[in-house]
Amino acid sequence: MADIVGKSLHHFDDDRYELLDSIVMPNHVHVLVAFLNETAMLAQCDSWKHFTAFNINRELQTNGRFWQQDGFDHLVRSEEQFFHLRRYIANNGIKAKLPSTDYLHYTKALFPAS
């Protein structure tokens, strides 16, 4: 199921938003994403939830609500906070003491090799 969520997060990367970091855990997801504005963020989060819920329910042969109705969003206000959130996402699976096969972590290189 993590693969469905992970692919969904990457689908419109560098088109509708810039995905910088993500971790798909067994029971929740963290993403660090840059959007043009709040409206774009809210629309994309609804799109992710709808698409992934539909596909995961189909895969599990279930139906009904999959995600919590409300998410938690936070505006990054400083470089320090940005790097703190990157570390938090990167360490989430380790902190939960999960084997690396039980979560899906992604991080985008900030300065691609030239």
N, C-alpha and C positions, 0 to 999 in steps of 0.2 A: 504494500500500500504506500510505503514511503516513496517508491519510484513514481507513482502517480502524482504525488504532491510535488516531488522534486522537479519532474518534467514540467509540471504546470507553472512552477515558479520561474523556470528558465524560458518558457515559451515566448514571452514578449520582452525579454531582457534586451536592453539597448534599443527598444522601439517605444514602448509605453512608459518604461521606467529603467533604472539601472539597479540590478540586483548585486549587492556588494557581499553579503554574507547570509547564510541560512543554515539552519539545522532542523531536520525533521526527526522528532523524537517519537517514541511509541505512543505518546498521548498528548503531544502538543508540538507547535512549530514556532521558531523564532526566525524573523527575517530583518535584515537591515537593507532598506531599499530607498533610493532617491526618486521622488516623484516631482512632477512639475508644480502640483498644487494639491490641496486637501481633497478637492473633488475627484481628481484622478486617483488619489490613494484610496478613497472610500469605494469608488467604482471598481478598482482592480481587486481590492480585498473581497468584495462581494463576488466578483467573477471567479477568483480562486476558490472560494468556499463552495460556490454553486457547482463549478466544473468538477472539483475533486470529490465532493460529496456524491454527486451523481455517479461518477465512475467507480468510486470505492464501494458504494452501495450495490452497484451492478456486479462488481467483482465478488462481493460477499453474499450476493443474492438476498439483500435486505433492502429496506427503504426507510424513509423518515429522516429526521434531523441528524446530522452527523457532527457538525461543528457547533460550538457555543454561538449564540446569537451575536453577542458583542465581542469584539477583540479588544486588545489594548494597544494603543499607538502612542508614540512618544516622539516629540520633536528633538532632534539632536542639536544642541546649542553651542557645542565647542569641539575643538579637535580632541581634547582630552576625553570628553564623553564619547566621541565617535570611536576612539581606540579602546576605551573601556568596554563598549558594547560589542566590538569585534572579538575581544578576548572572552567576554561572557558567552557569546555564541559558540566560539571555538571550544570552550571548556565545558559546555553544558552536558555533553554525553559522558565525559570523563568524570565530572562531578557527580553524576547520577550512577557512576560505577557500572556503566553499560559496556559490553564489548563493542568494538568499532563496527561490527556487523549489525548492531541493533539500532543504529541511527545513521542518518545521511547528512554529512556536513559538506558545505561548499563555502569557499572564500575566493573572492576575485583579487588578483594581484593589482595593487594600486598603481604601480609603475611598471607597465609591461616592458619586457626586454626589447631593446631596439636593434 
